[in-house]
Amino acid sequence: MGEAETPSFEMTWSSTTSSGYCSQEDSDSELEQYFTARTSLARRPRRDQDEPVEWEKPDLSQAEIEQKIKEYNGQINSNLFMSLNKDGSYTGFIKVQLKLVRPVSVPSNKKPPTLQDARRGPGRGTSVKRRTSFYLPKDAVKHLHVLSRTRAHEVIEALLRKFLVVDDPRKFALFERAERHGQVYLRKLSDDEQPLRLRLLAGPSEKTLSFVLKENDSGEVNWDAFSMPELHNFLRILQREEEEHLRQILQKYSYCRQKIQEALHACPLG
């Protein structure tokens, strides 16, 4: 793959809900992350089962791309046009809806990023010693100006950088969403898929195709996505939890033993 290009962004909030901000020590943040990770191991039924979105995604010739772009631009009622470049690539806008249910982490010496902060881009310095967690606005929507060769993982990484989020990008995933016959279908994009290409092929209809950023919950914990301090802290939490379970079990059997002995002493001899 050639040199990755960072997408440019035009961002719009669709929700007026303010983010819930809470300051935490590292251990508290990691405790929340651990229990989130641990509970994902329990394979309980999901009420909203993600289903694959099956539709044809043909490889287009340059002439077909040019025609598709003309058709696309003729169907939209805004100025979010696609443009064909001289090198054969094209640029355009994709809309991403955030469906994050857990807080994200930013450096604790920085305030939660505002919309203006996100447009200016990340500040200096990458060393993160302490973290602060806060909730992104619920159902926030962002219009992203990207290249046709921009990959799904680049979109995720750029979004996190814009908002100073220091969580591992592998903890998030980009999904395509489609509505068909009254049903909603979701499919997680692979890292190398190109969202703008999917947008062009599907056309501008949000019911046919839209993009959603969610936590990357696959049913199994991706422990490689956590840092060494986080993993060490998880081990300490596991030990404390194990000790607590052992204490409860011993207490339970001690109580049962005591009741049996009391019953034996109460029984008449003979």
Sequence and secondary structure as in RCSB ss.txt:
>XXXX:A:sequence
MGEAETPSFEMTWSSTTSSGYCSQEDSDSELEQYFTARTSLARRPRRDQDEPVEWEKPDLSQAEIEQKIKEYNGQ
INSNLFMSLNKDGSYTGFIKVQLKLVRPVSVPSNKKPPTLQDARRGPGRGTSVKRRTSFYLPKDAVKHLHVLSRT
RAHEVIEALLRKFLVVDDPRKFALFERAERHGQVYLRKLSDDEQPLRLRLLAGPSEKTLSFVLKENDSGEVNWDA
FSMPELHNFLRILQREEEEHLRQILQKYSYCRQKIQEALHACPLG
>XXXX:A:secstr
       EEEE         EE   HHHHHHHHHHHHHHTTS    SS             HHHHHHHHHHHHHH
 SSS   EE TTS EEEEEEEEE   S EEEETTS    HHHHHH   S    SSEEEE   TT EEEEEEETT 
 HHHHHHHHHHHTT  S GGGEEEEEEEEETTEEEEEE  TT  HHHHHHHH S TTT EEEEEE   SS  GGG
S HHHHHHHHHHHHHHHHHHHHHHHHHHHHHHHHHHHHHHHS   
